[in-house]
Amino acid sequence: MVIHQVFLWCALGLTLGPICVHWYARLELWYPGLESASVFRKVAIDEIVTGPIYASFIFYLLPLIETFEHHTACSEWKQKFLPTCIVSAMCWSVFGTINFRFVPIPYRIAYIFLFDFVYDICASTYKYQF
Protein backbone atom coordinates (compact mmCIF):
# COMPACT_ATOMS: atom_id res chain seq x y z
CA MET A 1 0.00 0.00 0.00
CA VAL A 2 2.84 2.40 0.82
CA ILE A 3 4.54 1.67 -2.50
CA HIS A 4 1.27 2.44 -4.28
CA GLN A 5 1.03 5.79 -2.51
CA VAL A 6 4.67 6.66 -3.28
CA PHE A 7 4.11 5.80 -6.94
CA LEU A 8 1.03 8.03 -7.11
CA TRP A 9 2.83 10.92 -5.37
CA CYS A 10 5.75 10.62 -7.82
CA ALA A 11 3.41 10.49 -10.81
CA LEU A 12 1.56 13.59 -9.61
CA GLY A 13 4.79 15.43 -8.92
CA LEU A 14 6.25 14.59 -12.32
CA THR A 15 3.15 15.87 -14.09
CA LEU A 16 2.69 19.06 -12.07
CA GLY A 17 5.87 20.79 -13.28
CA PRO A 18 5.24 20.44 -17.01
CA ILE A 19 1.57 21.33 -16.60
CA CYS A 20 2.49 24.53 -14.75
CA VAL A 21 5.09 25.48 -17.36
CA HIS A 22 2.53 25.14 -20.16
CA TRP A 23 -0.22 26.82 -18.14
CA TYR A 24 1.82 29.94 -17.41
CA ALA A 25 3.10 30.06 -20.98
CA ARG A 26 -0.52 30.00 -22.20
CA LEU A 27 -1.54 32.75 -19.80
CA GLU A 28 1.29 34.92 -21.11
CA LEU A 29 0.33 34.13 -24.69
CA TRP A 30 -3.36 34.95 -24.11
CA TYR A 31 -2.71 38.11 -22.07
CA PRO A 32 0.78 39.43 -22.83
CA GLY A 33 2.30 42.40 -21.10
CA LEU A 34 2.65 43.98 -17.71
CA GLU A 35 -0.28 46.39 -17.85
CA SER A 36 -2.73 46.28 -14.96
CA ALA A 37 -5.58 44.85 -17.07
CA SER A 38 -3.39 42.06 -18.41
CA VAL A 39 -2.02 41.20 -14.97
CA PHE A 40 -5.54 41.23 -13.48
CA ARG A 41 -6.83 38.86 -16.18
CA LYS A 42 -3.94 36.44 -15.69
CA VAL A 43 -4.37 36.42 -11.92
CA ALA A 44 -8.16 36.01 -12.13
CA ILE A 45 -8.04 33.19 -14.67
CA ASP A 46 -5.21 31.47 -12.83
CA GLU A 47 -7.14 31.52 -9.57
CA ILE A 48 -10.51 30.59 -11.09
CA VAL A 49 -9.06 27.62 -12.96
CA THR A 50 -6.28 26.32 -10.73
CA GLY A 51 -7.63 27.21 -7.27
CA PRO A 52 -10.52 24.72 -7.24
CA ILE A 53 -8.43 22.05 -8.96
CA TYR A 54 -5.68 22.38 -6.37
CA ALA A 55 -8.12 22.39 -3.45
CA SER A 56 -9.82 19.30 -4.86
CA PHE A 57 -6.45 17.64 -5.19
CA ILE A 58 -5.61 18.29 -1.54
CA PHE A 59 -9.01 17.46 -0.06
CA TYR A 60 -10.31 14.74 -2.37
CA LEU A 61 -7.47 13.03 -4.21
CA LEU A 62 -5.05 12.83 -1.27
CA PRO A 63 -7.61 11.28 1.11
CA LEU A 64 -8.61 8.89 -1.66
CA ILE A 65 -4.97 7.84 -2.10
CA GLU A 66 -4.52 7.50 1.65
CA THR A 67 -7.70 5.60 2.51
CA PHE A 68 -8.99 4.26 -0.84
CA GLU A 69 -12.46 5.28 0.38
CA HIS A 70 -14.58 7.54 -1.80
CA HIS A 71 -16.90 8.40 1.11
CA THR A 72 -14.02 9.61 3.31
CA ALA A 73 -12.57 11.69 0.48
CA CYS A 74 -15.95 13.26 -0.35
CA SER A 75 -16.58 14.08 3.29
CA GLU A 76 -13.27 15.90 3.65
CA TRP A 77 -13.76 17.72 0.34
CA LYS A 78 -17.22 18.95 1.37
CA GLN A 79 -15.93 20.17 4.72
CA LYS A 80 -12.74 21.94 3.62
CA PHE A 81 -13.08 22.87 -0.08
CA LEU A 82 -14.85 26.24 0.19
CA PRO A 83 -12.80 27.69 3.07
CA THR A 84 -9.62 26.64 1.27
CA CYS A 85 -10.72 28.26 -2.00
CA ILE A 86 -11.47 31.52 -0.18
CA VAL A 87 -8.10 31.62 1.57
CA SER A 88 -6.37 30.52 -1.63
CA ALA A 89 -7.96 33.36 -3.57
CA MET A 90 -6.75 35.88 -1.02
CA CYS A 91 -3.19 34.54 -0.86
CA TRP A 92 -2.63 33.67 -4.50
CA SER A 93 -4.10 36.88 -5.83
CA VAL A 94 -1.28 38.74 -4.06
CA PHE A 95 1.40 36.21 -5.08
CA GLY A 96 0.06 36.08 -8.63
CA THR A 97 -0.01 39.85 -9.01
CA ILE A 98 3.61 40.10 -7.90
CA ASN A 99 4.49 37.19 -10.18
CA PHE A 100 2.86 38.52 -13.33
CA ARG A 101 3.88 42.14 -12.73
CA PHE A 102 7.43 41.99 -11.40
CA VAL A 103 8.95 38.53 -11.93
CA PRO A 104 10.65 37.97 -15.31
CA ILE A 105 9.01 35.22 -17.38
CA PRO A 106 11.86 32.68 -17.07
CA TYR A 107 11.64 32.81 -13.25
CA ARG A 108 7.87 32.70 -12.80
CA ILE A 109 7.60 28.95 -12.26
CA ALA A 110 10.38 29.02 -9.65
CA TYR A 111 8.63 31.91 -7.89
CA ILE A 112 5.29 30.09 -7.91
CA PHE A 113 6.83 26.85 -6.63
CA LEU A 114 8.61 28.74 -3.84
CA PHE A 115 5.35 30.19 -2.56
CA ASP A 116 3.54 26.94 -3.36
CA PHE A 117 5.89 25.19 -0.96
CA VAL A 118 4.86 27.56 1.83
CA TYR A 119 1.18 27.30 0.82
CA ASP A 120 1.42 23.48 0.82
CA ILE A 121 2.73 23.53 4.37
CA CYS A 122 -0.21 25.68 5.45
CA ALA A 123 -2.72 23.55 3.52
CA SER A 124 -1.26 20.34 4.95
CA THR A 125 -1.47 21.76 8.45
CA TYR A 126 -5.13 22.58 7.83
CA LYS A 127 -5.77 19.18 6.26
CA TYR A 128 -4.26 17.22 9.12
CA GLN A 129 -5.30 19.41 12.06
CA PHE A 130 -6.60 17.53 15.03
NORMOLIN-V568799 format. One record per backbone hydrogen bond with DSSP energy under -0.5 kcal/mol. NH is the residue of the N-H (numbers start at 1). CO is the residue of the C=O. E is the energy in kcal/mol with one decimal. If there is no record, write none. Layout:
# NORMOLIN-V568799
{{NH:CO:E} {NH:CO:E}}
This chain:
# NORMOLIN-V568799
{{5:1:-2.0} {6:2:-2.6} {7:3:-2.5} {8:4:-2.2} {9:5:-2.6} {10:6:-2.5} {11:7:-2.5} {12:8:-2.5} {13:9:-2.5} {14:10:-2.6} {15:11:-1.2} {16:12:-1.8} {17:13:-1.1} {18:14:-0.6} {19:15:-1.8} {20:16:-2.6} {21:17:-2.4} {22:18:-2.2} {23:19:-2.6} {24:20:-2.7} {25:21:-1.8} {26:22:-2.3} {27:23:-2.4} {28:24:-1.9} {29:25:-1.9} {30:26:-3.0} {31:27:-2.5} {39:35:-2.7} {40:36:-2.8} {41:37:-2.3} {42:38:-2.3} {43:39:-2.6} {44:40:-2.8} {45:41:-2.8} {46:42:-2.4} {47:43:-2.5} {48:44:-2.8} {49:45:-2.4} {50:46:-2.4} {51:46:-0.6} {51:47:-1.2} {53:49:-0.8} {54:50:-2.9} {55:51:-2.5} {56:52:-2.3} {57:53:-2.1} {58:54:-2.3} {59:55:-2.6} {60:56:-1.9} {61:56:-1.7} {62:57:-2.1} {64:60:-2.0} {65:61:-2.5} {66:62:-2.5} {67:63:-2.8} {68:64:-2.1} {70:68:-0.5} {73:69:-2.0} {74:70:-2.8} {75:71:-2.3} {76:72:-2.1} {77:73:-2.4} {78:74:-2.7} {79:75:-1.7} {80:76:-2.4} {81:77:-2.4} {84:80:-1.7} {85:81:-2.4} {86:82:-2.1} {87:83:-2.2} {88:84:-2.9} {89:85:-2.3} {90:86:-1.7} {91:87:-2.6} {92:88:-3.0} {93:89:-1.2} {94:90:-0.9} {94:91:-0.6} {95:91:-2.2} {96:92:-3.0} {97:93:-1.7} {98:94:-2.2} {99:95:-2.5} {100:96:-3.1} {101:97:-1.8} {102:98:-2.7} {103:98:-1.0} {103:99:-1.0} {107:104:-1.9} {108:105:-1.4} {111:107:-2.2} {112:108:-2.7} {113:109:-2.8} {114:110:-2.0} {115:111:-2.1} {116:112:-2.5} {117:113:-1.9} {118:114:-1.3} {119:115:-2.7} {120:116:-3.1} {121:117:-1.7} {122:118:-2.0} {123:119:-3.0} {124:120:-2.8} {125:121:-2.1} {126:122:-2.2} {127:123:-2.7} {128:124:-2.5} {129:126:-0.8}}
